[in-house]
């Protein structure tokens, strides 16, 4: 690709919305929650999909937990504590999902509630 083509591509879509941190977080939660909802543990192929979705969700919540324990995190302390608690719950519940003791419903509900909070705070604007 030549310089002119690169310049044209860089400036071609000026109407694209600017992504905020909240909108990015919302998008990640939405993608993972969709995968959790779609996955079913009825057969081996679906269980593999479920395990991958649960793993992605665990990674997301591990990142959130690490972020809220950082002393430079700007969220209020009570909210940070709640997020950390949800991360712990998600980890424990995920183990039970993979052992086929429970369904993913609680994980989906938690993620959906977080998405509502992100949306209320301007994630989709």
For each residue, the residues with C-beta under 8 A, 3 or more apart:
1: 5 6 9
2: 5 6
3: 6 7
4: 7 8
5: 1 2 8 9
6: 1 2 3 9 10
7: 3 4 10 11
8: 4 5 11 12
9: 1 5 6 12
10: 6 7
11: 7 8 14
12: 8 9
13: 16
14: 11
15:
16: 13
17: 23
18:
19: 23 24 27
20: 23 24 122 123 125
21: 24 25
22: 25 26 118 121 122 123
23: 17 19 20 26 27 118 123 124 125
24: 19 20 21 27 28
25: 21 22 28 29 118 123
26: 22 23 29 30 115 118 119 123 124
27: 19 23 24 30 31
28: 24 25 31 32 60
29: 25 26 32 33 60 111 114 115 118
30: 26 27 33 34 115
31: 27 28 34 35
32: 28 29 35 36 53 56 57 60 111
33: 29 30 36 37 108 111 112 115
34: 30 31 37 38
35: 31 32 38 39 49 52 53 56
36: 32 33 39 50 53 54 57 104 107 108 111
37: 33 34 104 108
38: 34 35 49 53
39: 35 36 46 49 50 52 53 54 104
40: 46 49 50
41: 46 47 50 97 100
42: 46 47
43: 46 47
44: 47 48
45: 48 49
46: 39 40 41 42 43 49 50
47: 41 42 43 44 50 51
48: 44 45 51 52
49: 35 38 39 40 45 46 52 53
50: 36 39 40 41 46 47 53 54 97 98 104
51: 47 48 54 55 98
52: 35 39 48 49 55 56
53: 32 35 36 38 39 49 50 56 57 104
54: 36 39 50 51 57 58 94 97 98 104 107
55: 51 52 58 59
56: 32 35 52 53 59 60
57: 32 36 53 54 60 61 90 94 107 111
58: 54 55 61 62 90 91 94
59: 55 56 62 63
60: 28 29 32 56 57 63 64
61: 57 58 64 65 86 87 90 91
62: 58 59 65 66 87 91
63: 59 60 66 67
64: 60 61 67 68 83 86 87
65: 61 62 68 69 83 84 87 88
66: 62 63 69 70
67: 63 64 70 73
68: 64 65 73 75 80 81 83 84 87
69: 65 66 73 80 84
70: 66 67 73
71:
72:
73: 67 68 69 70 80
74:
75: 68 79 80 83
76: 79 80
77: 80 81
78: 81 82
79: 75 76 82 83
80: 68 69 73 75 76 77 83 84
81: 68 77 78 84 85
82: 78 79 85 86
83: 64 65 68 75 79 80 86 87
84: 65 68 69 80 81 87 88
85: 81 82 88 89
86: 61 64 82 83 89 90 110 114
87: 61 62 64 65 68 83 84 90 91
88: 65 84 85 91 92
89: 85 86 92 93 106 110
90: 57 58 61 86 87 93 94 107 110
91: 58 61 62 87 88 94 95
92: 88 89 95 96
93: 89 90 96 97 102 106 107
94: 54 57 58 90 91 97 98 107
95: 91 92 98 99
96: 92 93 99 101 102
97: 41 50 54 93 94 100 101 102 103 104 107
98: 50 51 54 94 95
99: 95 96
100: 41 97
101: 96 97
102: 93 96 97 105 106
103: 97 106
104: 36 37 39 50 53 54 97 107 108
105: 102 108 109
106: 89 93 102 103 109 110
107: 36 54 57 90 93 94 97 104 110 111
108: 33 36 37 104 105 111 112
109: 105 106 112 113
110: 86 89 90 106 107 113 114
111: 29 32 33 36 57 107 108 114 115
112: 33 108 109 115 116
113: 109 110 116 117
114: 29 86 110 111 117 118
115: 26 29 30 33 111 112 118 119 123
116: 112 113 119 120
117: 113 114 120 121
118: 22 23 25 26 29 114 115 121 123
119: 26 115 116 122 123 124
120: 116 117
121: 22 117 118
122: 20 22 119 125
123: 20 22 23 25 26 115 118 119
124: 23 26 119
125: 20 23 122
